[in-house]
């Protein structure tokens, strides 16, 4: 018997490094998925950043090979994926730390969210201490998605550009839940880095979300676009129709944002959507990820 550190995915390469961020004041873990054949070619590939890397990386490592298979009914173009997460010492607190990094400054918190989070963290069952619940909302109160966006756009992207080969004008961002909220934050910041935005079940749960005012300001300030951008939105049916008030409000605000983006579109922005059947908030992340890639990075079938 031998002992290893991870189970290998045949034909695929994953690289890992850690990076300190002056913008955030924290150290981040980064894993990079390289497409099959990357080392033996000079081809430039699309590049996709994914937030919540501690979750999204293990969930999608095997999926990436299947969806880029040209024998798929809807194949995806081969791509590089940069998963941004937390180092081992911080990973147990990722549900708390992501509030600092993924939530827009000043984003409101509905009253019904507090009971939801107590259950989500497992405070009442003893799975998590009361202090984690308190820190969750303390981090949300002092949320700084602007700092995290600065980290991605300047510090991390500079490192990725030095290490890897990709199409500089074809960089995507995928996020789910609060990661989806961050995707909308990056979009409404007028980011010059990203051209394709995937927001899965974005965590907009209050009618006065900062996302709406940011969208209106960007709409008023936007010059004629130099390039097309894409936004792909997904939501799960059981979020909209299930028993959780928190997720029903997420569904309400999802439709409201879609209505705003449809009726008053940003110049050059193409919006697409998918309603994912038979999935809840906790189970729909892989379907949302696959939907974004299939829609925004379609490949050629064999």
Secondary structure, 3 states (H helix, E strand, C coil): CCCCCCCCCCCCEEEEEEEEECCCCEEEEEEEEECCCCCCCCCCEEEEEECCHHHHHHHHCCHHHHHCCCCCCCCECCEEEEEEEECHHHHCCHHHHHHHHHCCCCCCCCCHHHHHHHHHHCCCCCCCCHHHHHHHHHHHHCCCHHHHHHHHHHHHHHHHHHHCCEEEEEEEEEEECHHHHHHHHHHHCCCCCCCEEEEECCCCCCCCCHHHHHHHHHHHHCCCCCCCEEEEEEEEHHHHHCCCHHHHHHHHHHHHHHHHHHHCCCCCEEEEEEEECCCCCCCCHHHHHHHHHHHHCECCCC
